[in-house]
Amino acid sequence: MTGANDIGRKSPEQILDDMLVICETVHHQSPSARILLSEILPRGQNMFPKCAISNYYLRKWNEDATAVNKLMKNGRLNQEWLSVIELTEFHDGIFKKNIIPTL
């Protein structure tokens, strides 16, 4: 699988390319299937004190996740058999509650 696991290892553009390859592979194997692709969810601070993630790392990770999500909406994934599930309410709610550092 690709997406969240690749953040920090690949550019947002490479991640989107990998997502598209997977979606196209599934589409070719099952042309009548409708593919739903979810945006990448933001990460928040780990609630376990000994596993704390630095705010810098969280900010960078969330910036890259946001970049991938924006690329998903720019039209390259505009296929009638593919829909991007936008999680706007989730993103808005988690940032407004300061659960994760702002971008």
ABEGO torsion letter per residue (X at the ends): XBEAAABGABBAAAAAAAAAAAAAAAAAABAABBBBBBBBBBBBBBABAAABBBAAAAAAAAAAAAAAAAAAAAGAABBAABBBBBAAAAAAAAAAAGABBBX
